[in-house]
Amino acid sequence: MSLTNEHLPLAAGGFAEPSRAEVRDFVTLLKPRVMSLVVFTALVGMVLAPGGLHPVLAAVSLFCIAIGAGASGALNMWWDADIDAIMTRTRGRPVPAGRMEPGEALAFGLVLAVGSVLTLLLAANWQAAALLAFTIFFYVVIYSMWLKRWTVQNIVIGGAAGAFPPMVGWVAVTGSISVESVVLFLIIFIWTPPHFWALALVKSEDYARAGVPMLPVVAGEAETRRQILIYSLILVPLAVVPFAMGFGGLTYGAVSIGMGALFLMLAIRVFRVREGAPAIKAARDLFAYSILYLFVLYATLLGEALFSAGA
Amino acid sequence: MAEPDKGLVLSDEQKRRRRARNIALALVLGGLVVLFYLITLFRLGGDVVNRPL
């Protein structure tokens, strides 16, 4: 039997119809914006870590961590397609929008997950590969499949998945987990709840409609504002720990204290301003600032490490 | 007489998208070849030339 490009017997082979997915849909599955943050924090972990990994192998390791994060994103979009279709923020994603079959997203995610872990094993060490595999498992199975729809603490525990990358970067260089890498992990881990709850305050109707038990939906906005403030009060001093431990320099110390003070002010504003448009603006401001805050903290650590290496 | 079954006929848009996916996949495969070459080279380091002649 001969086949031409134009006349494939796809229907006979069990496919309802050929894929409609475009290349950019596969790129969307990788959640590029999340990926860029993962690459950045993992890079900081790698640069701060003592010891040497050849720059080319370090670049390959960083690439593997990025692809591992992309795999998590693809598998998350496969699993969450039903609730993504309900929420305004996510309804345009390839699977809920109907541009891609769920099976395509699943296969894409699985191939990338296995490929990134095995390649990291070759480029760096088994410890980093195991930690990357655990990170993907944690995000997809523990967070997406289990916690997200089940408990109000979903993003508190699930936030660990987003906090692992600097630790994976660190382990890729050293082969072991140290106190410094745990601190880098904890900063993102404690940062995640106030960051996402600030967004949830603005988008609580979306989450309610999708049946996701986010804190404002289940415990109310007042409790969410209180929790944001509590986590902020833990986060700001925690972010100064790298300076106290000596792997963050004077510049980092000043930046973490100065920016932390502003973080606290914005969290207090979210706590106090509770009605109307100013309340929404306060939550939006904290959400936007929290991204800048984390970026600047890590960028300062990176800058100091590169500067001292070059000096 | 019934028309012979041509199977599923792709539209021009479907063909364009499939071609784009195929090109992307080819680039990824080529990239992987380079990636594994580099990993091998830099993992072996100086040992890359250490072989009986």
Interface residues (C-beta under 8 A of the other chain):
Chain A: N5 E6 H7 L8 P9 L10 A11 A12 E17 P18 S19 R20 A21 E22 V23 F26 H54 V56 L57 V60 F63 T119 L122 A123
Chain B: K6 G7 L8 V9 L10 Q14 K15 R17 R18 A20 R21 A24 L35 F36 L38 I39 F42 R43 G45
